[in-house]
Amino acid sequence: MKTKKSKLELNAQLPPNQLVILAAGMGSRIRAGGVDKPKPLVDVGGLPLLKRSILTATRAGVTRFVVILGYEAELIQTSLQDDEQLADLDIDWVYHEQYQLKNGVSVLQAKPYVDGEFYLTMADHVVQPAIYQALGDNPLKGDLALAVDYKLDQVFDMDDATKVKVGPQSEIVEIDKTLAEFDAVDTGVFRCSLGLFDALEAVYATEGDASLSQGVKNLADQNRAHTVDVGDAWWQDVDDVLTRDEAERRLFASLTKESDGFISKQINRRVSKWISKRLMRTRVSPNHVTGAALVIGLMAVLCNLMVDADHLWLVALGGVLFQFSSIVDGCDGELARLRFQFSEFGAWFDTISDVIINHSYLASLGFAVTQVTGEVVWAYISALVLALSLIVLRNVTKSISAKGETYLPAMDWSFKNEDDCQTLFQKICKNFAFFARRDFYAFVLMVLSFGGLIAMKFSTISSLIVVGFVFGQNLRTNMMMKRGTEQGYNQNFNPSTTGQMPALSEQAA
């Protein structure tokens, strides 16, 4: 006979929605490196460390925050509490007068402000949201779960890392910076019950001070502290200028996605990251970058429309501009992810811009050939490309404007298992889909743009094939929508690579 679970039991199975952030320390080491601001306000990847910690946690579903301040508390609070990105968040700013004491005492200041399980981290830890998600997916076995990293060869500063000896049931056996034998390192992110406060209070009552590690050891001795493996997720604590630079390096490395094609990984991302790195501390927004990519793309189209037999060089210029537009288009998403600047308008703007740029350029190629040769057949081919493109654009705009839609269906080019490849068209898509990736065809068309008339004709035929692929997948996606299935949808971040439809909720602002 099944018994009803209590509300408390049900809540214990859910990921916490509250986070305690320790931001009370003086940050003496990073100040010694010439940084003239409190550590929580140190810029990493275009955002102050504390702000980055808060926004990272929101991506994992955290809605309530308790920030423990101490050194230069007023400066930190006034700098962030009116921040536009933080204005609507539920944040308690707590001043800790005895911030010179160990960080466990800082944790105790949060006790009146939390109710039930909570996450705990330090403001100077840059982490991926996946670390919070890993903790959230694993219910507590006791009073504390520590996110640990087994990738010891990737730890930047092992000497300063807190080492963890892990038992056979993932329990914490020992934890200390000086351990000679250890299995993993502490990432600085915890999932805790209210029992952590009891453990820290016991240490404080005995010693008049308490570190977080001492509280963890107290729970570990009672088999009430366990670990959760962060897997492939990365993290970096920022203690000085070197570790700050390493955190930024890891942030930029994470901008390359598994969905990126070969050209994107080897060429486009290297250039776009270089651009984004120089824009990240400016007032340039992702929407500004999207607009710039649109203008550059339309200039490429204009070059094709202005070409004649005496000005074939305009085709080459258009090819270069189209490729550069593809590169710049990657910067808006990079800036959005670096700064957590996501919005539905940004997603709409990015999606529509991509479709307009890609398909208008492809359609313009045939008109360029017609203007040079006088052969009308190429104009007909371009007209067909344009017609198919307009249908795709219409379907995209209908999906965006659909009442209640928060995301767009992303066209699935992966066909990850054989069951997905039942029809001839699907099998063709699986083996030749890379032709329709924007990073691939933009680069190829740029190269061909220097090849003269024959290359222009080949580009026109290729454009028809590319748009045919995109149209076919667009049609397939819409048919699946009408059947009411979830196949072909992607609610995760999936930037457009072919003029296809990316997730609204995750695209650039």
LUMDREN-375108 format. One record per residue (C-alpha): residue number from 0; residue in three letters; x, y negated, z. Coordinates in steps of 0.05 Angstrom, whole numbers, m for minus. Example, Ala and Ser with C-alpha at 12.3 -4.5 7.8 and 13.67 -1.06 7.14 Angstrom:
LUMDREN-375108
[pt 0,"ALA",[246,90,156]];
[pt 1,"SER",[273,21,143]];
END
This chain:
LUMDREN-375108
[pt 0,"MET",[0,0,0]];
[pt 1,"LYS",[28,m67,m21]];
[pt 2,"THR",[31,m122,31]];
[pt 3,"LYS",[25,m195,18]];
[pt 4,"LYS",[90,m233,25]];
[pt 5,"SER",[90,m294,69]];
[pt 6,"LYS",[101,m364,40]];
[pt 7,"LEU",[169,m366,74]];
[pt 8,"GLU",[190,m300,42]];
[pt 9,"LEU",[167,m324,m26]];
[pt 10,"ASN",[205,m390,m20]];
[pt 11,"ALA",[268,m353,1]];
[pt 12,"GLN",[267,m316,m66]];
[pt 13,"LEU",[266,m382,m105]];
[pt 14,"PRO",[327,m423,m121]];
[pt 15,"PRO",[337,m482,m75]];
[pt 16,"ASN",[313,m550,m100]];
[pt 17,"GLN",[357,m591,m53]];
[pt 18,"LEU",[431,m606,m52]];
[pt 19,"VAL",[477,m634,1]];
[pt 20,"ILE",[537,m671,m27]];
[pt 21,"LEU",[597,m689,16]];
[pt 22,"ALA",[625,m756,m4]];
[pt 23,"ALA",[653,m783,62]];
[pt 24,"GLY",[728,m772,54]];
[pt 25,"MET",[780,m825,40]];
[pt 26,"GLY",[811,m794,m22]];
[pt 27,"SER",[881,m814,m2]];
[pt 28,"ARG",[917,m771,m55]];
[pt 29,"ILE",[882,m801,m115]];
[pt 30,"ARG",[891,m871,m87]];
[pt 31,"ALA",[965,m856,m81]];
[pt 32,"GLY",[964,m844,m156]];
[pt 33,"GLY",[943,m916,m169]];
[pt 34,"VAL",[867,m909,m169]];
[pt 35,"ASP",[837,m970,m134]];
[pt 36,"LYS",[767,m945,m119]];
[pt 37,"PRO",[734,m894,m72]];
[pt 38,"LYS",[740,m824,m99]];
[pt 39,"PRO",[665,m814,m109]];
[pt 40,"LEU",[667,m873,m158]];
[pt 41,"VAL",[727,m848,m198]];
[pt 42,"ASP",[709,m842,m271]];
[pt 43,"VAL",[712,m772,m301]];
[pt 44,"GLY",[686,m765,m372]];
[pt 45,"GLY",[650,m831,m371]];
[pt 46,"LEU",[613,m822,m304]];
[pt 47,"PRO",[632,m832,m231]];
[pt 48,"LEU",[646,m766,m196]];
[pt 49,"LEU",[587,m771,m149]];
[pt 50,"LYS",[539,m789,m204]];
[pt 51,"ARG",[564,m731,m245]];
[pt 52,"SER",[554,m684,m186]];
[pt 53,"ILE",[481,m707,m179]];
[pt 54,"LEU",[464,m703,m252]];
[pt 55,"THR",[497,m635,m261]];
[pt 56,"ALA",[453,m607,m206]];
[pt 57,"THR",[390,m635,m239]];
[pt 58,"ARG",[404,m591,m299]];
[pt 59,"ALA",[398,m531,m252]];
[pt 60,"GLY",[330,m554,m224]];
[pt 61,"VAL",[352,m593,m163]];
[pt 62,"THR",[304,m649,m146]];
[pt 63,"ARG",[325,m672,m76]];
[pt 64,"PHE",[394,m697,m55]];
[pt 65,"VAL",[427,m713,12]];
[pt 66,"VAL",[491,m752,2]];
[pt 67,"ILE",[537,m757,62]];
[pt 68,"LEU",[578,m821,59]];
[pt 69,"GLY",[633,m847,103]];
[pt 70,"TYR",[694,m885,76]];
[pt 71,"GLU",[670,m947,38]];
[pt 72,"ALA",[599,m921,43]];
[pt 73,"GLU",[566,m988,28]];
[pt 74,"LEU",[606,m998,m36]];
[pt 75,"ILE",[589,m927,m60]];
[pt 76,"GLN",[515,m933,m44]];
[pt 77,"THR",[506,m1001,m75]];
[pt 78,"SER",[543,m979,m138]];
[pt 79,"LEU",[497,m920,m150]];
[pt 80,"GLN",[430,m928,m116]];
[pt 81,"ASP",[404,m975,m170]];
[pt 82,"ASP",[434,m935,m228]];
[pt 83,"GLU",[382,m925,m282]];
[pt 84,"GLN",[396,m851,m288]];
[pt 85,"LEU",[389,m840,m213]];
[pt 86,"ALA",[333,m889,m198]];
[pt 87,"ASP",[277,m838,m202]];
[pt 88,"LEU",[313,m784,m161]];
[pt 89,"ASP",[298,m767,m89]];
[pt 90,"ILE",[364,m785,m55]];
[pt 91,"ASP",[377,m794,20]];
[pt 92,"TRP",[440,m835,32]];
[pt 93,"VAL",[468,m815,100]];
[pt 94,"TYR",[524,m853,135]];
[pt 95,"HIS",[573,m811,176]];
[pt 96,"GLU",[610,m856,226]];
[pt 97,"GLN",[662,m803,244]];
[pt 98,"TYR",[683,m789,172]];
[pt 99,"GLN",[755,m780,194]];
[pt 100,"LEU",[735,m713,224]];
[pt 101,"LYS",[735,m649,184]];
[pt 102,"ASN",[684,m637,129]];
[pt 103,"GLY",[644,m588,170]];
[pt 104,"VAL",[622,m646,215]];
[pt 105,"SER",[600,m682,152]];
[pt 106,"VAL",[556,m622,134]];
[pt 107,"LEU",[522,m627,203]];
[pt 108,"GLN",[498,m697,186]];
[pt 109,"ALA",[452,m667,134]];
[pt 110,"LYS",[414,m623,184]];
[pt 111,"PRO",[355,m672,196]];
[pt 112,"TYR",[346,m681,121]];
[pt 113,"VAL",[340,m610,94]];
[pt 114,"ASP",[284,m560,100]];
[pt 115,"GLY",[299,m488,83]];
[pt 116,"GLU",[354,m465,36]];
[pt 117,"PHE",[399,m515,2]];
[pt 118,"TYR",[459,m520,m44]];
[pt 119,"LEU",[522,m552,m17]];
[pt 120,"THR",[580,m582,m55]];
[pt 121,"MET",[634,m636,m52]];
[pt 122,"ALA",[629,m700,m93]];
[pt 123,"ASP",[698,m688,m122]];
[pt 124,"HIS",[681,m621,m155]];
[pt 125,"VAL",[665,m622,m229]];
[pt 126,"VAL",[625,m559,m246]];
[pt 127,"GLN",[580,m531,m299]];
[pt 128,"PRO",[505,m525,m283]];
[pt 129,"ALA",[513,m450,m295]];
[pt 130,"ILE",[547,m444,m227]];
[pt 131,"TYR",[484,m469,m192]];
[pt 132,"GLN",[443,m423,m235]];
[pt 133,"ALA",[486,m364,m215]];
[pt 134,"LEU",[475,m379,m142]];
[pt 135,"GLY",[401,m391,m154]];
[pt 136,"ASP",[393,m324,m189]];
[pt 137,"ASN",[422,m287,m129]];
[pt 138,"PRO",[379,m290,m65]];
[pt 139,"LEU",[418,m298,0]];
[pt 140,"LYS",[441,m235,34]];
[pt 141,"GLY",[455,m273,98]];
[pt 142,"ASP",[463,m347,112]];
[pt 143,"LEU",[512,m368,58]];
[pt 144,"ALA",[533,m351,m13]];
[pt 145,"LEU",[597,m380,m41]];
[pt 146,"ALA",[607,m386,m116]];
[pt 147,"VAL",[676,m357,m130]];
[pt 148,"ASP",[719,m353,m191]];
[pt 149,"TYR",[756,m289,m207]];
[pt 150,"LYS",[792,m320,m267]];
[pt 151,"LEU",[855,m333,m226]];
[pt 152,"ASP",[898,m346,m287]];
[pt 153,"GLN",[854,m406,m304]];
[pt 154,"VAL",[859,m441,m236]];
[pt 155,"PHE",[895,m507,m248]];
[pt 156,"ASP",[925,m518,m179]];
[pt 157,"MET",[929,m451,m143]];
[pt 158,"ASP",[971,m478,m86]];
[pt 159,"ASP",[913,m524,m65]];
[pt 160,"ALA",[857,m475,m80]];
[pt 161,"THR",[818,m442,m24]];
[pt 162,"LYS",[830,m367,m31]];
[pt 163,"VAL",[777,m315,m16]];
[pt 164,"LYS",[785,m241,1]];
[pt 165,"VAL",[722,m206,m22]];
[pt 166,"GLY",[696,m140,6]];
[pt 167,"PRO",[663,m82,m32]];
[pt 168,"GLN",[593,m110,m22]];
[pt 169,"SER",[613,m180,m45]];
[pt 170,"GLU",[619,m202,28]];
[pt 171,"ILE",[672,m253,48]];
[pt 172,"VAL",[727,m218,87]];
[pt 173,"GLU",[775,m277,93]];
[pt 174,"ILE",[777,m348,68]];
[pt 175,"ASP",[835,m396,73]];
[pt 176,"LYS",[883,m436,30]];
[pt 177,"THR",[942,m397,56]];
[pt 178,"LEU",[919,m325,42]];
[pt 179,"ALA",[973,m282,12]];
[pt 180,"GLU",[924,m229,m13]];
[pt 181,"PHE",[859,m252,m45]];
[pt 182,"ASP",[811,m234,m101]];
[pt 183,"ALA",[780,m301,m120]];
[pt 184,"VAL",[780,m375,m106]];
[pt 185,"ASP",[728,m421,m77]];
[pt 186,"THR",[693,m465,m130]];
[pt 187,"GLY",[665,m512,m77]];
[pt 188,"VAL",[591,m495,m90]];
[pt 189,"PHE",[549,m459,m38]];
[pt 190,"ARG",[478,m434,m27]];
[pt 191,"CYS",[461,m439,47]];
[pt 192,"SER",[407,m427,98]];
[pt 193,"LEU",[398,m468,161]];
[pt 194,"GLY",[442,m417,195]];
[pt 195,"LEU",[503,m453,169]];
[pt 196,"PHE",[488,m510,217]];
[pt 197,"ASP",[487,m462,276]];
[pt 198,"ALA",[554,m434,255]];
[pt 199,"LEU",[585,m503,249]];
[pt 200,"GLU",[556,m527,314]];
[pt 201,"ALA",[587,m467,349]];
[pt 202,"VAL",[655,m485,322]];
[pt 203,"TYR",[646,m559,340]];
[pt 204,"ALA",[624,m542,411]];
[pt 205,"THR",[689,m504,421]];
[pt 206,"GLU",[739,m549,385]];
[pt 207,"GLY",[707,m618,381]];
[pt 208,"ASP",[715,m614,306]];
[pt 209,"ALA",[697,m566,250]];
[pt 210,"SER",[716,m552,178]];
[pt 211,"LEU",[668,m520,129]];
[pt 212,"SER",[717,m462,121]];
[pt 213,"GLN",[713,m450,196]];
[pt 214,"GLY",[637,m447,192]];
[pt 215,"VAL",[643,m398,133]];
[pt 216,"LYS",[691,m355,174]];
[pt 217,"ASN",[643,m355,232]];
[pt 218,"LEU",[587,m328,187]];
[pt 219,"ALA",[635,m280,152]];
[pt 220,"ASP",[653,m248,219]];
[pt 221,"GLN",[579,m233,227]];
[pt 222,"ASN",[573,m206,155]];
[pt 223,"ARG",[528,m266,140]];
[pt 224,"ALA",[571,m297,84]];
[pt 225,"HIS",[575,m268,14]];
[pt 226,"THR",[601,m288,m55]];
[pt 227,"VAL",[572,m297,m124]];
[pt 228,"ASP",[616,m291,m186]];
[pt 229,"VAL",[612,m353,m231]];
[pt 230,"GLY",[630,m311,m292]];
[pt 231,"ASP",[653,m352,m351]];
[pt 232,"ALA",[631,m418,m321]];
[pt 233,"TRP",[686,m469,m308]];
[pt 234,"TRP",[699,m518,m251]];
[pt 235,"GLN",[752,m566,m227]];
[pt 236,"ASP",[763,m602,m161]];
[pt 237,"VAL",[791,m672,m168]];
[pt 238,"ASP",[842,m690,m115]];
[pt 239,"ASP",[892,m732,m154]];
[pt 240,"VAL",[905,m762,m223]];
[pt 241,"LEU",[930,m696,m252]];
[pt 242,"THR",[868,m657,m231]];
[pt 243,"ARG",[823,m715,m256]];
[pt 244,"ASP",[856,m709,m324]];
[pt 245,"GLU",[847,m633,m322]];
[pt 246,"ALA",[773,m641,m306]];
[pt 247,"GLU",[765,m686,m367]];
[pt 248,"ARG",[803,m636,m410]];
[pt 249,"ARG",[755,m581,m389]];
[pt 250,"LEU",[695,m625,m401]];
[pt 251,"PHE",[717,m638,m472]];
[pt 252,"ALA",[735,m566,m484]];
[pt 253,"SER",[664,m547,m464]];
[pt 254,"LEU",[635,m590,m519]];
[pt 255,"THR",[653,m537,m570]];
[pt 256,"LYS",[595,m488,m573]];
[pt 257,"GLU",[588,m416,m593]];
[pt 258,"SER",[538,m437,m647]];
[pt 259,"ASP",[591,m481,m681]];
[pt 260,"GLY",[613,m455,m749]];
[pt 261,"PHE",[685,m445,m770]];
[pt 262,"ILE",[693,m514,m802]];
[pt 263,"SER",[662,m547,m742]];
[pt 264,"LYS",[708,m512,m693]];
[pt 265,"GLN",[772,m522,m733]];
[pt 266,"ILE",[761,m591,m762]];
[pt 267,"ASN",[697,m629,m744]];
[pt 268,"ARG",[699,m620,m668]];
[pt 269,"ARG",[772,m640,m664]];
[pt 270,"VAL",[756,m706,m698]];
[pt 271,"SER",[688,m718,m663]];
[pt 272,"LYS",[719,m704,m595]];
[pt 273,"TRP",[774,m755,m610]];
[pt 274,"ILE",[720,m806,m626]];
[pt 275,"SER",[676,m788,m566]];
[pt 276,"LYS",[735,m793,m519]];
[pt 277,"ARG",[745,m866,m541]];
[pt 278,"LEU",[671,m881,m536]];
[pt 279,"MET",[655,m847,m469]];
[pt 280,"ARG",[673,m908,m426]];
[pt 281,"THR",[641,m959,m473]];
[pt 282,"ARG",[569,m983,m476]];
[pt 283,"VAL",[558,m945,m541]];
[pt 284,"SER",[500,m898,m531]];
[pt 285,"PRO",[485,m832,m566]];
[pt 286,"ASN",[429,m867,m603]];
[pt 287,"HIS",[479,m918,m630]];
[pt 288,"VAL",[522,m861,m656]];
[pt 289,"THR",[461,m827,m688]];
[pt 290,"GLY",[446,m893,m723]];
[pt 291,"ALA",[518,m899,m747]];
[pt 292,"ALA",[516,m828,m775]];
[pt 293,"LEU",[451,m845,m811]];
[pt 294,"VAL",[481,m908,m843]];
[pt 295,"ILE",[544,m871,m865]];
[pt 296,"GLY",[502,m815,m894]];
[pt 297,"LEU",[458,m863,m933]];
[pt 298,"MET",[520,m897,m960]];
[pt 299,"ALA",[542,m829,m987]];
[pt 300,"VAL",[474,m822,m1021]];
[pt 301,"LEU",[481,m892,m1051]];
[pt 302,"CYS",[549,m874,m1080]];
[pt 303,"ASN",[518,m816,m1118]];
[pt 304,"LEU",[460,m859,m1143]];
[pt 305,"MET",[508,m913,m1169]];
[pt 306,"VAL",[556,m867,m1206]];
[pt 307,"ASP",[565,m867,m1281]];
[pt 308,"ALA",[617,m840,m1331]];
[pt 309,"ASP",[664,m898,m1315]];
[pt 310,"HIS",[657,m893,m1240]];
[pt 311,"LEU",[663,m819,m1223]];
[pt 312,"TRP",[706,m838,m1163]];
[pt 313,"LEU",[641,m859,m1129]];
[pt 314,"VAL",[623,m785,m1124]];
[pt 315,"ALA",[689,m771,m1087]];
[pt 316,"LEU",[676,m830,m1041]];
[pt 317,"GLY",[606,m804,m1028]];
[pt 318,"GLY",[633,m735,m1011]];
[pt 319,"VAL",[681,m764,m961]];
[pt 320,"LEU",[627,m806,m929]];
[pt 321,"PHE",[579,m747,m925]];
[pt 322,"GLN",[632,m705,m890]];
[pt 323,"PHE",[648,m763,m843]];
[pt 324,"SER",[574,m770,m828]];
[pt 325,"SER",[572,m697,m809]];
[pt 326,"ILE",[631,m708,m761]];
[pt 327,"VAL",[600,m770,m730]];
[pt 328,"ASP",[534,m734,m722]];
[pt 329,"GLY",[569,m688,m672]];
[pt 330,"CYS",[589,m746,m628]];
[pt 331,"ASP",[519,m765,m606]];
[pt 332,"GLY",[508,m696,m575]];
[pt 333,"GLU",[578,m698,m544]];
[pt 334,"LEU",[565,m765,m512]];
[pt 335,"ALA",[496,m743,m489]];
[pt 336,"ARG",[525,m681,m455]];
[pt 337,"LEU",[583,m719,m425]];
[pt 338,"ARG",[537,m773,m396]];
[pt 339,"PHE",[472,m732,m387]];
[pt 340,"GLN",[436,m781,m433]];
[pt 341,"PHE",[379,m737,m460]];
[pt 342,"SER",[312,m761,m483]];
[pt 343,"GLU",[255,m741,m528]];
[pt 344,"PHE",[264,m803,m571]];
[pt 345,"GLY",[338,m787,m580]];
[pt 346,"ALA",[320,m716,m601]];
[pt 347,"TRP",[269,m743,m651]];
[pt 348,"PHE",[317,m794,m678]];
[pt 349,"ASP",[374,m744,m685]];
[pt 350,"THR",[330,m691,m718]];
[pt 351,"ILE",[298,m738,m768]];
[pt 352,"SER",[364,m771,m785]];
[pt 353,"ASP",[396,m703,m798]];
[pt 354,"VAL",[341,m682,m845]];
[pt 355,"ILE",[342,m749,m883]];
[pt 356,"ILE",[418,m750,m891]];
[pt 357,"ASN",[428,m678,m910]];
[pt 358,"HIS",[372,m669,m959]];
[pt 359,"SER",[375,m737,m992]];
[pt 360,"TYR",[449,m728,m1005]];
[pt 361,"LEU",[438,m658,m1034]];
[pt 362,"ALA",[382,m685,m1078]];
[pt 363,"SER",[425,m743,m1102]];
[pt 364,"LEU",[478,m698,m1132]];
[pt 365,"GLY",[435,m677,m1192]];
[pt 366,"PHE",[415,m748,m1207]];
[pt 367,"ALA",[489,m766,m1208]];
[pt 368,"VAL",[502,m712,m1260]];
[pt 369,"THR",[443,m736,m1302]];
[pt 370,"GLN",[469,m807,m1301]];
[pt 371,"VAL",[538,m784,m1325]];
[pt 372,"THR",[516,m733,m1378]];
[pt 373,"GLY",[445,m754,m1397]];
[pt 374,"GLU",[422,m681,m1386]];
[pt 375,"VAL",[354,m687,m1354]];
[pt 376,"VAL",[354,m615,m1329]];
[pt 377,"TRP",[398,m636,m1271]];
[pt 378,"ALA",[349,m689,m1250]];
[pt 379,"TYR",[294,m635,m1250]];
[pt 380,"ILE",[337,m592,m1204]];
[pt 381,"SER",[347,m651,m1158]];
[pt 382,"ALA",[273,m666,m1159]];
[pt 383,"LEU",[260,m594,m1136]];
[pt 384,"VAL",[312,m602,m1081]];
[pt 385,"LEU",[278,m666,m1059]];
[pt 386,"ALA",[208,m634,m1060]];
[pt 387,"LEU",[230,m576,m1017]];
[pt 388,"SER",[266,m625,m970]];
[pt 389,"LEU",[203,m667,m963]];
[pt 390,"ILE",[164,m605,m942]];
[pt 391,"VAL",[216,m589,m890]];
[pt 392,"LEU",[214,m661,m865]];
[pt 393,"ARG",[138,m659,m862]];
[pt 394,"ASN",[140,m595,m821]];
[pt 395,"VAL",[191,m625,m774]];
[pt 396,"THR",[151,m689,m763]];
[pt 397,"LYS",[87,m648,m752]];
[pt 398,"SER",[123,m606,m699]];
[pt 399,"ILE",[149,m668,m664]];
[pt 400,"SER",[82,m703,m663]];
[pt 401,"ALA",[44,m641,m640]];
[pt 402,"LYS",[7,m656,m576]];
[pt 403,"GLY",[39,m625,m515]];
[pt 404,"GLU",[102,m603,m551]];
[pt 405,"THR",[166,m613,m512]];
[pt 406,"TYR",[212,m578,m560]];
[pt 407,"LEU",[218,m561,m633]];
[pt 408,"PRO",[225,m491,m661]];
[pt 409,"ALA",[297,m478,m680]];
[pt 410,"MET",[310,m437,m741]];
[pt 411,"ASP",[345,m373,m723]];
[pt 412,"TRP",[402,m356,m770]];
[pt 413,"SER",[434,m305,m724]];
[pt 414,"PHE",[394,m240,m735]];
[pt 415,"LYS",[431,m210,m677]];
[pt 416,"ASN",[403,m139,m685]];
[pt 417,"GLU",[383,m96,m743]];
[pt 418,"ASP",[310,m97,m723]];
[pt 419,"ASP",[310,m171,m741]];
[pt 420,"CYS",[331,m155,m812]];
[pt 421,"GLN",[272,m118,m842]];
[pt 422,"THR",[260,m156,m906]];
[pt 423,"LEU",[307,m170,m964]];
[pt 424,"PHE",[304,m245,m949]];
[pt 425,"GLN",[324,m233,m877]];
[pt 426,"LYS",[382,m190,m898]];
[pt 427,"ILE",[406,m243,m947]];
[pt 428,"CYS",[400,m295,m892]];
[pt 429,"LYS",[441,m253,m845]];
[pt 430,"ASN",[499,m245,m894]];
[pt 431,"PHE",[499,m313,m928]];
[pt 432,"ALA",[470,m361,m876]];
[pt 433,"PHE",[538,m394,m866]];
[pt 434,"PHE",[528,m426,m935]];
[pt 435,"ALA",[471,m466,m905]];
[pt 436,"ARG",[508,m491,m844]];
[pt 437,"ARG",[520,m565,m849]];
[pt 438,"ASP",[592,m562,m826]];
[pt 439,"PHE",[607,m512,m883]];
[pt 440,"TYR",[571,m543,m942]];
[pt 441,"ALA",[589,m615,m923]];
[pt 442,"PHE",[663,m597,m924]];
[pt 443,"VAL",[657,m556,m989]];
[pt 444,"LEU",[618,m611,m1024]];
[pt 445,"MET",[671,m662,m1002]];
[pt 446,"VAL",[725,m619,m1034]];
[pt 447,"LEU",[684,m609,m1097]];
[pt 448,"SER",[670,m683,m1102]];
[pt 449,"PHE",[742,m692,m1125]];
[pt 450,"GLY",[735,m640,m1181]];
[pt 451,"GLY",[700,m679,m1236]];
[pt 452,"LEU",[638,m663,m1276]];
[pt 453,"ILE",[640,m587,m1273]];
[pt 454,"ALA",[648,m589,m1198]];
[pt 455,"MET",[589,m638,m1194]];
[pt 456,"LYS",[545,m589,m1232]];
[pt 457,"PHE",[567,m532,m1187]];
[pt 458,"SER",[551,m575,m1126]];
[pt 459,"THR",[481,m588,m1153]];
[pt 460,"ILE",[466,m514,m1161]];
[pt 461,"SER",[496,m501,m1092]];
[pt 462,"SER",[451,m555,m1063]];
[pt 463,"LEU",[390,m520,m1091]];
[pt 464,"ILE",[412,m455,m1057]];
[pt 465,"VAL",[425,m489,m991]];
[pt 466,"VAL",[358,m524,m990]];
[pt 467,"GLY",[325,m459,m1012]];
[pt 468,"PHE",[354,m425,m951]];
[pt 469,"VAL",[332,m481,m905]];
[pt 470,"PHE",[262,m483,m936]];
[pt 471,"GLY",[255,m408,m931]];
[pt 472,"GLN",[274,m407,m858]];
[pt 473,"ASN",[229,m467,m844]];
[pt 474,"LEU",[171,m430,m876]];
[pt 475,"ARG",[186,m367,m837]];
[pt 476,"THR",[189,m406,m772]];
[pt 477,"ASN",[122,m440,m785]];
[pt 478,"MET",[90,m373,m802]];
[pt 479,"MET",[113,m345,m735]];
[pt 480,"MET",[85,m407,m700]];
[pt 481,"LYS",[17,m393,m732]];
[pt 482,"ARG",[20,m321,m709]];
[pt 483,"GLY",[29,m347,m638]];
[pt 484,"THR",[94,m311,m626]];
[pt 485,"GLU",[155,m337,m590]];
[pt 486,"GLN",[203,m308,m641]];
[pt 487,"GLY",[244,m361,m674]];
[pt 488,"TYR",[238,m410,m617]];
[pt 489,"ASN",[297,m435,m578]];
[pt 490,"GLN",[287,m477,m516]];
[pt 491,"ASN",[362,m482,m502]];
[pt 492,"PHE",[408,m535,m527]];
[pt 493,"ASN",[418,m519,m601]];
[pt 494,"PRO",[444,m578,m641]];
[pt 495,"SER",[424,m582,m714]];
[pt 496,"THR",[473,m552,m763]];
[pt 497,"THR",[432,m549,m826]];
[pt 498,"GLY",[380,m603,m818]];
[pt 499,"GLN",[341,m551,m778]];
[pt 500,"MET",[302,m567,m716]];
[pt 501,"PRO",[338,m572,m649]];
[pt 502,"ALA",[308,m569,m580]];
[pt 503,"LEU",[276,m635,m563]];
[pt 504,"SER",[289,m633,m489]];
[pt 505,"GLU",[363,m623,m498]];
[pt 506,"GLN",[383,m667,m555]];
[pt 507,"ALA",[420,m732,m551]];
[pt 508,"ALA",[389,m794,m523]];
END
